[in-house]
Amino acid sequence: MLNYRHLHYFWMVAKEGGFARAADRLEMAVQTISAQVRDLEKALGHQLLKPSGRGVALTEAGLAAYARAEEIFQLGQGIAEEVRQAASAKVARLSVGLSDGISKLAAHALLEPVLATPHLRLVCHEGEFDELLSELALHQLDVVLAGQAAPRNPNQRLTSERIARSRLQWYGPASLVRKQVRERFPQSLQDLPVLLPTFHSPLRSTLDNWFQDLGMRPRVVGEFEDSALLAVFAARGLGVFPVSHLGAQDVGLMRGLRLLGDCPNIGEEVHAIWSRRGQHHPLVRQMVACAHEAGAV
């Protein structure tokens, strides 16, 4: 492994332009610093310094080493302050599992009430539903947001609650969502390029059944696991896409997207799942309470 003490001595010699000045700065013997810089050169296999007048200059290899050492020790100088701030601040940590297929736009809308918490440290982990429930049972997560309730399993001792059910809306770029298209919705979907969530999402089967009931076979041009990424591609003109009204609060911030139409009879559900420890987490309680107050359920 690289000896960072040797690297620090080399860095000081390079900054001061010579061994004697570096020794004065470090209050060490010149011979000690010289020997340890030679050890660094041996470890790296290249000469880093060369004589230059009464001091030293960097070789090409030394320039590369110095640039990296500069980054390392500049960062190191900020550690003490960061540690002091971390020790003095009461960090509010919230670890959230986001199940594959859940709308990330809806998840953001549900988490938004806690984002202004002072000293918040939010950790979001995306994964398969069963994997997240296992992590929750092991107290590695505080809460899981998913499109389905937790299955009954007395060994896991998990509680789930539906915290949102939001009607579906369709959005698209201005180039596709014109007045005539909006007036013919939902039949106009037959003539538009459509973006859909993948089969990871419980919403996908709901949409497929809805298309079947309408007797439509849409032209699907893209499938996405991440609803936020889906919205980005839609905003770039790839097609129209469905999103829950809850998630559409974020979509409205994306320039160029327009509302195509509403689907009041179908929607997206979001369930919050937590362990016994999670039910006492103040930010989990706040998120669930705000969802109820907002009438998201």
N, C-alpha and C positions, 0 to 999 in steps of 0.2 A: 504493500500500500504506500501511497505517497505520504511522505513525512511533512505535515503542514507546518511544523516548527521550522524545518529547513526552508520551506517555501517562503515563510514569513521573513526569515533573515535575507534571503535572496531579494525579496520584494523591497525591503528597506535599503539594501545596498543599491538597487537600481534607482529607487526614488532619490537617495542622497547623492548618487553619482560616485560612490567610492566606499571602500571598506572602513576607512578611518572615520569618516563622517557618520556612517551607519553605527559604528561601534560607540561613538560618543552619544548618539541618539538613544541607543539601547542600553548604554552603560555596561558594555561588555568588552572583553578583550578582542582585538582585531583577529588574533590567531583563531579564536573560537568560532567567530563568524565565518572566517575564510574556510575553515575546515568543514563546517556544516554546509556551506554553499557548494563545496567540492563534492560532498556526499550526495547532494541533490542532483548535481550534474551527472554523477555516476549512475544514480538511480534512473534518470531520464535518458541516459546514453548520449547526451549532447552537451557541448560547451555552451553556456548561457551568457557568460561575460567575457570580455576581452579588454586588455589594457588600452587606455586612451588618455594620453597626457599624464597628468598626475592622478587620474581616476580610472574609471572603467566605463565601458559602453556595452550595450546589449548586442549580441549576435542575432541573426535571423531567428534562431531557435529561442533565444532569450526574449525577443520581442513577443513571440507567441506566448511564452510562459508568463511574461510580465502582464500581458493583457488579461489573461485568465486570473492571475493572482490579484490584480487590481479589482476585478469583479468580486472575488471571494472575500477579500479583506474589507472592501467597502461595505458589503453586506454584513460582515461580521461586526463592524462597528455599530450597526443598528440593533444588534441582538439585545444588548443590555437594556435599551429603552423599551423594546418590544416586550421583553420579559417583565420589566417593571409595570408596564401598562396592563399586561395580562394578569399579573398577580394582584394588582390593585382594583381591577374591574371585575364585577360579578357577571360572568358570561352566562347568557341565557341560551342554552344549547337545545336545538330541536332536530331530531333525526327522523326523517320522513321517508318511507318506502313508497315508491310510485309503481304500481303494477303495470306490466306491459299492456298496452291497449287503452289505458285510461287517457282521456284528453288532458294533455299537459297544460293547455290553456285554461281548462276548467279547474285543474289542480292549483294553478297560480291564483285564480280568482278566489278559491277557498282559503288559500294560505295568506292572501293579501292582508287581512286584518292583523296578523301577527308580525308583519314585516317591519313595522315601525318600533318594535320592542327594543329598548336600549340594550346595547352590547349583545345583540342577537348573533348567534352562530348557527345558521341553518345548513343542514346537511341533507341533501336529497339523493336517494339511491334508487335507481330503476332496475327492475328485475322481474323474473317470473313470479306469479302469484304464490305458489307453494313455497318457493325459496324465501320470499319476503316474510311469509307467516312463520317460517322456522326461525328467521332472524329476530322477528318480533317476540317469539316465545323465549328466545335466549337473551332478551333485553338489549339486543344490539340496535333496535329501532324503538322509537317512542310511539309511532303510529304508522299505519299503512293506509293509503288511499287506493281504492280499487273499484272496478265496475261491478263487483259482486260482493255478497256478504261472505263472511268466513264460514266454512262448513262446521257442523257440530263436531267437536273433538274435545272430550273432557280432559285429555292429557295436555292440551295446549292452553286451556283456560283463557280463551280470547273472547272479547266482546266486540260486536260490530253493530254499527248503526248507520242507516242511510241518512246522509246529511245533505244530499242534493238530488233533485230530479228536475231536469231543465229541458224545455222543449227544444226541438231541433230547428236550426235555421240553415239556409244555404247562402253562401257568399261566393263572389267571383270577381275577377278584374273588370274594370270599367269597359275594356274592349269587348267583353263577352256579355256583360249584364246590361242590356239595353232595354228600353221601355217595352218593346214588343215581346221580348223574352220574359220579362217580369210578369206581363199580363197573362202569358200562357203557362206560367208555372203551376203545377209541376210537370205538365206535359212537355215543356220546352227542354227538360233535362235530356230527352231522347235525342236532341239535336246538338247537345253541347259536350265538349270533352269533360269528363268527370274524374275527380280525385277522391279516393276513398281510404278509410283506415284499413289496415290489414286485418286478417282473421284473428289476430291476437285480441282485437277489441270486441267486447260484447256488442258494441254498437253495429258492427259489420253485419251480423246475422239479422239484426232488426232492420237494417237498410235493405238487405237482399230480399227479405220478406215483403217489405214495403214496395219495392220495385215490382216484385212478382204480382202483388195485389193490383198494382196499376197497369199491369200488362206491358211493362217497359223493360228493355234490355239496354241500359246505358253504355255508352262508349267509354270504358274505363281506361284512362291514359296514365294513371299513376296510383300506387298504393303505398302508404306510409304508416309506420308504427308511431311516429311522433307527430302529434297534431300541430305543434308549432312549426315544424319543418314543412308539413303539408300546407299550412297557411302561407309560408314564405314562397313556395313554388307557385301557389295560386296567385299571389300578388305579382309574380313575375310573368303571369299570363298563361300558365300551363293549363288551367282548367278551373271549374267551379267545384266547391267542396262543402260538406256538411259540418256543422259545429254546433255544440249546445249553446243556448242563449247565454248561459253562464260564461262559457269560454269566449263568446263573441264580444264580450266587453274588452278583451285584449285585441281581438281581430280588428275592431273599429279604429285602433291606433295605427293600423298598417295602411299606408297611403295606397290608394288605387283600388281597394277592395270595396265592393258594394253589396248590399243586401239583395239577394235574388228572390227569396221567398221563405215563408214559415211552414213548418210541419207540426202543428199543435198536437197531433195525435200520437206522435212518437217522440222519444226523448232519450237523454243519457242519464244514467244513475251513477252516483258516486257514494261509496260506502267508506266510512272511517272505521278502522279496526285497531284495537289496542289491547294490551295485556293489563293485568291488575296494576302494575306499576305505572303504565301509561295513563290510566284513568285519573291519576293524581297530578299529572303534568299540567301546570297552569296554562301553557300555550296550547296544548291539545284541547283543554276545556274551553279556552277562549275561541279557538277555531270552530268548534262544534256549536258553541253558543251563538257566535256571529252568523253561522250558516242558518240557524233556526230563526234568528231575528230578521235576517234578510229574506226569509221566506223561500230559501233555496230548495227546501224539501217539498 
